[in-house]
C-alpha cells in the first residue's frame, strides 16, 4: 500500500476516497452507504471514515467492518491531533 506510515496508517488522496457501499459492496442507500473512507489501517484491517449528517455537520469514526461505525470525533482537526499523539481512542471500536 502506498504511503503507509510507521504506525500502519494510510491517508487516501482525493482520487482514492470511496464510499462504504463501494468498498464493501453494500446495498445503495443502506444506513452505512453515506460514509466516505479516507484512512486505511494495516492494509484493510479497518478503516476510518466520515459521515455527513442532514444538518451539514459530520462525524469521523472507525469502521472495523462493513456494517459498523463507532464515532471518534466531529472534528477533522481533533482527529489529526489524536492521530499525531497515537491516541488509544483511534483503536477503540
PyMOL CGO cylinders between C-alpha atoms (Angstrom):
from pymol import cmd
from pymol.cgo import CYLINDER

trace = [
    CYLINDER, 0.00, 0.00, 0.00, 1.37, 3.41, -0.85, 0.3, 1, 1, 1, 1, 1, 1,
    CYLINDER, 1.37, 3.41, -0.85, 2.32, 5.98, 1.75, 0.3, 1, 1, 1, 1, 1, 1,
    CYLINDER, 2.32, 5.98, 1.75, 1.76, 3.84, 4.84, 0.3, 1, 1, 1, 1, 1, 1,
    CYLINDER, 1.76, 3.84, 4.84, 3.31, 5.44, 7.93, 0.3, 1, 1, 1, 1, 1, 1,
    CYLINDER, 3.31, 5.44, 7.93, 5.25, 3.72, 10.72, 0.3, 1, 1, 1, 1, 1, 1,
    CYLINDER, 5.25, 3.72, 10.72, 2.02, 3.06, 12.65, 0.3, 1, 1, 1, 1, 1, 1,
    CYLINDER, 2.02, 3.06, 12.65, 0.41, 1.40, 9.56, 0.3, 1, 1, 1, 1, 1, 1,
    CYLINDER, 0.41, 1.40, 9.56, -1.99, 4.26, 8.70, 0.3, 1, 1, 1, 1, 1, 1,
    CYLINDER, -1.99, 4.26, 8.70, -2.56, 5.26, 5.09, 0.3, 1, 1, 1, 1, 1, 1,
    CYLINDER, -2.56, 5.26, 5.09, -4.35, 8.54, 4.40, 0.3, 1, 1, 1, 1, 1, 1,
    CYLINDER, -4.35, 8.54, 4.40, -6.03, 8.42, 0.99, 0.3, 1, 1, 1, 1, 1, 1,
    CYLINDER, -6.03, 8.42, 0.99, -5.52, 11.06, -1.64, 0.3, 1, 1, 1, 1, 1, 1,
    CYLINDER, -5.52, 11.06, -1.64, -8.71, 12.57, -3.07, 0.3, 1, 1, 1, 1, 1, 1,
    CYLINDER, -8.71, 12.57, -3.07, -8.99, 10.17, -6.00, 0.3, 1, 1, 1, 1, 1, 1,
    CYLINDER, -8.99, 10.17, -6.00, -8.79, 7.17, -3.64, 0.3, 1, 1, 1, 1, 1, 1,
    CYLINDER, -8.79, 7.17, -3.64, -11.64, 8.22, -1.33, 0.3, 1, 1, 1, 1, 1, 1,
    CYLINDER, -11.64, 8.22, -1.33, -14.51, 5.75, -1.51, 0.3, 1, 1, 1, 1, 1, 1,
    CYLINDER, -14.51, 5.75, -1.51, -17.94, 5.15, -0.06, 0.3, 1, 1, 1, 1, 1, 1,
    CYLINDER, -17.94, 5.15, -0.06, -18.50, 2.18, 2.20, 0.3, 1, 1, 1, 1, 1, 1,
    CYLINDER, -18.50, 2.18, 2.20, -21.00, 0.80, -0.32, 0.3, 1, 1, 1, 1, 1, 1,
    CYLINDER, -21.00, 0.80, -0.32, -18.20, 0.62, -2.91, 0.3, 1, 1, 1, 1, 1, 1,
    CYLINDER, -18.20, 0.62, -2.91, -15.61, -0.83, -0.52, 0.3, 1, 1, 1, 1, 1, 1,
    CYLINDER, -15.61, -0.83, -0.52, -17.88, -3.49, 0.95, 0.3, 1, 1, 1, 1, 1, 1,
    CYLINDER, -17.88, -3.49, 0.95, -20.42, -4.00, -1.87, 0.3, 1, 1, 1, 1, 1, 1,
    CYLINDER, -20.42, -4.00, -1.87, -23.27, -2.78, 0.32, 0.3, 1, 1, 1, 1, 1, 1,
    CYLINDER, -23.27, -2.78, 0.32, -26.75, -2.03, -0.92, 0.3, 1, 1, 1, 1, 1, 1,
    CYLINDER, -26.75, -2.03, -0.92, -27.06, 1.55, -2.13, 0.3, 1, 1, 1, 1, 1, 1,
    CYLINDER, -27.06, 1.55, -2.13, -28.91, 3.78, 0.35, 0.3, 1, 1, 1, 1, 1, 1,
    CYLINDER, -28.91, 3.78, 0.35, -28.15, 1.48, 3.30, 0.3, 1, 1, 1, 1, 1, 1,
    CYLINDER, -28.15, 1.48, 3.30, -27.54, 3.18, 6.64, 0.3, 1, 1, 1, 1, 1, 1,
    CYLINDER, -27.54, 3.18, 6.64, -23.78, 2.83, 6.05, 0.3, 1, 1, 1, 1, 1, 1,
    CYLINDER, -23.78, 2.83, 6.05, -23.81, 4.00, 2.42, 0.3, 1, 1, 1, 1, 1, 1,
    CYLINDER, -23.81, 4.00, 2.42, -23.12, 7.66, 3.27, 0.3, 1, 1, 1, 1, 1, 1,
    CYLINDER, -23.12, 7.66, 3.27, -19.73, 7.09, 4.95, 0.3, 1, 1, 1, 1, 1, 1,
    CYLINDER, -19.73, 7.09, 4.95, -16.64, 8.17, 2.99, 0.3, 1, 1, 1, 1, 1, 1,
    CYLINDER, -16.64, 8.17, 2.99, -13.49, 6.19, 3.82, 0.3, 1, 1, 1, 1, 1, 1,
    CYLINDER, -13.49, 6.19, 3.82, -10.37, 8.36, 3.96, 0.3, 1, 1, 1, 1, 1, 1,
    CYLINDER, -10.37, 8.36, 3.96, -7.89, 6.31, 6.04, 0.3, 1, 1, 1, 1, 1, 1,
    CYLINDER, -7.89, 6.31, 6.04, -6.86, 2.66, 5.92, 0.3, 1, 1, 1, 1, 1, 1,
    CYLINDER, -6.86, 2.66, 5.92, -5.25, 0.94, 8.89, 0.3, 1, 1, 1, 1, 1, 1,
    CYLINDER, -5.25, 0.94, 8.89, -2.91, -2.05, 8.50, 0.3, 1, 1, 1, 1, 1, 1,
    CYLINDER, -2.91, -2.05, 8.50, -3.87, -2.73, 4.87, 0.3, 1, 1, 1, 1, 1, 1,
    CYLINDER, -3.87, -2.73, 4.87, -7.58, -3.46, 5.12, 0.3, 1, 1, 1, 1, 1, 1,
    CYLINDER, -7.58, -3.46, 5.12, -7.61, -4.37, 8.81, 0.3, 1, 1, 1, 1, 1, 1,
    CYLINDER, -7.61, -4.37, 8.81, -10.03, -1.50, 9.47, 0.3, 1, 1, 1, 1, 1, 1,
    CYLINDER, -10.03, -1.50, 9.47, -10.80, 1.98, 8.16, 0.3, 1, 1, 1, 1, 1, 1,
    CYLINDER, -10.80, 1.98, 8.16, -11.68, 5.49, 9.23, 0.3, 1, 1, 1, 1, 1, 1,
    CYLINDER, -11.68, 5.49, 9.23, -14.40, 7.48, 7.56, 0.3, 1, 1, 1, 1, 1, 1,
    CYLINDER, -14.40, 7.48, 7.56, -16.60, 10.50, 7.86, 0.3, 1, 1, 1, 1, 1, 1,
    CYLINDER, -16.60, 10.50, 7.86, -20.38, 10.51, 7.81, 0.3, 1, 1, 1, 1, 1, 1,
    CYLINDER, -20.38, 10.51, 7.81, -22.27, 13.61, 6.73, 0.3, 1, 1, 1, 1, 1, 1,
    CYLINDER, -22.27, 13.61, 6.73, -25.40, 14.48, 8.69, 0.3, 1, 1, 1, 1, 1, 1,
    CYLINDER, -25.40, 14.48, 8.69, -28.54, 16.08, 7.31, 0.3, 1, 1, 1, 1, 1, 1,
    CYLINDER, -28.54, 16.08, 7.31, -27.74, 19.38, 9.06, 0.3, 1, 1, 1, 1, 1, 1,
    CYLINDER, -27.74, 19.38, 9.06, -24.42, 19.67, 7.20, 0.3, 1, 1, 1, 1, 1, 1,
    CYLINDER, -24.42, 19.67, 7.20, -22.23, 18.62, 10.12, 0.3, 1, 1, 1, 1, 1, 1,
    CYLINDER, -22.23, 18.62, 10.12, -20.16, 15.44, 10.10, 0.3, 1, 1, 1, 1, 1, 1,
    CYLINDER, -20.16, 15.44, 10.10, -18.64, 12.85, 12.37, 0.3, 1, 1, 1, 1, 1, 1,
    CYLINDER, -18.64, 12.85, 12.37, -15.46, 10.81, 11.99, 0.3, 1, 1, 1, 1, 1, 1,
    CYLINDER, -15.46, 10.81, 11.99, -15.30, 7.25, 13.17, 0.3, 1, 1, 1, 1, 1, 1,
    CYLINDER, -15.30, 7.25, 13.17, -13.70, 3.86, 12.92, 0.3, 1, 1, 1, 1, 1, 1,
    CYLINDER, -13.70, 3.86, 12.92, -15.07, 1.15, 10.63, 0.3, 1, 1, 1, 1, 1, 1,
    CYLINDER, -15.07, 1.15, 10.63, -13.91, -2.28, 11.82, 0.3, 1, 1, 1, 1, 1, 1,
    CYLINDER, -13.91, -2.28, 11.82, -16.25, -3.91, 9.32, 0.3, 1, 1, 1, 1, 1, 1,
    CYLINDER, -16.25, -3.91, 9.32, -18.86, -3.17, 6.66, 0.3, 1, 1, 1, 1, 1, 1,
    CYLINDER, -18.86, -3.17, 6.66, -21.80, -2.51, 9.00, 0.3, 1, 1, 1, 1, 1, 1,
    CYLINDER, -21.80, -2.51, 9.00, -20.03, -0.99, 11.98, 0.3, 1, 1, 1, 1, 1, 1,
    CYLINDER, -20.03, -0.99, 11.98, -19.21, 2.65, 12.68, 0.3, 1, 1, 1, 1, 1, 1,
    CYLINDER, -19.21, 2.65, 12.68, -18.01, 3.97, 16.04, 0.3, 1, 1, 1, 1, 1, 1,
    CYLINDER, -18.01, 3.97, 16.04, -17.80, 7.74, 16.32, 0.3, 1, 1, 1, 1, 1, 1,
    CYLINDER, -17.80, 7.74, 16.32, -14.46, 9.17, 17.45, 0.3, 1, 1, 1, 1, 1, 1,
    CYLINDER, -14.46, 9.17, 17.45, -14.97, 12.90, 16.92, 0.3, 1, 1, 1, 1, 1, 1,
    CYLINDER, -14.97, 12.90, 16.92, -16.87, 15.51, 14.93, 0.3, 1, 1, 1, 1, 1, 1,
    CYLINDER, -16.87, 15.51, 14.93, -13.73, 17.48, 14.09, 0.3, 1, 1, 1, 1, 1, 1,
    CYLINDER, -13.73, 17.48, 14.09, -11.06, 16.72, 11.50, 0.3, 1, 1, 1, 1, 1, 1,
    CYLINDER, -11.06, 16.72, 11.50, -8.65, 18.87, 13.50, 0.3, 1, 1, 1, 1, 1, 1,
    CYLINDER, -8.65, 18.87, 13.50, -9.23, 16.76, 16.60, 0.3, 1, 1, 1, 1, 1, 1,
    CYLINDER, -9.23, 16.76, 16.60, -8.84, 13.55, 14.56, 0.3, 1, 1, 1, 1, 1, 1,
    CYLINDER, -8.84, 13.55, 14.56, -5.45, 14.78, 13.32, 0.3, 1, 1, 1, 1, 1, 1,
    CYLINDER, -5.45, 14.78, 13.32, -4.38, 15.65, 16.89, 0.3, 1, 1, 1, 1, 1, 1,
    CYLINDER, -4.38, 15.65, 16.89, -5.42, 12.16, 18.05, 0.3, 1, 1, 1, 1, 1, 1,
    CYLINDER, -5.42, 12.16, 18.05, -3.52, 10.63, 15.12, 0.3, 1, 1, 1, 1, 1, 1,
    CYLINDER, -3.52, 10.63, 15.12, -0.33, 12.63, 15.83, 0.3, 1, 1, 1, 1, 1, 1,
    CYLINDER, -0.33, 12.63, 15.83, -0.49, 11.63, 19.51, 0.3, 1, 1, 1, 1, 1, 1,
    CYLINDER, -0.49, 11.63, 19.51, -1.21, 7.98, 18.57, 0.3, 1, 1, 1, 1, 1, 1,
    CYLINDER, -1.21, 7.98, 18.57, -4.17, 8.18, 20.93, 0.3, 1, 1, 1, 1, 1, 1,
    CYLINDER, -4.17, 8.18, 20.93, -5.79, 4.95, 22.14, 0.3, 1, 1, 1, 1, 1, 1,
    CYLINDER, -5.79, 4.95, 22.14, -9.13, 6.48, 21.06, 0.3, 1, 1, 1, 1, 1, 1,
    CYLINDER, -9.13, 6.48, 21.06, -8.20, 5.65, 17.47, 0.3, 1, 1, 1, 1, 1, 1,
    CYLINDER, -8.20, 5.65, 17.47, -8.16, 1.95, 18.24, 0.3, 1, 1, 1, 1, 1, 1,
    CYLINDER, -8.16, 1.95, 18.24, -11.44, 1.53, 20.13, 0.3, 1, 1, 1, 1, 1, 1,
    CYLINDER, -11.44, 1.53, 20.13, -14.49, 0.17, 18.37, 0.3, 1, 1, 1, 1, 1, 1,
]
cmd.load_cgo(trace, "trace")
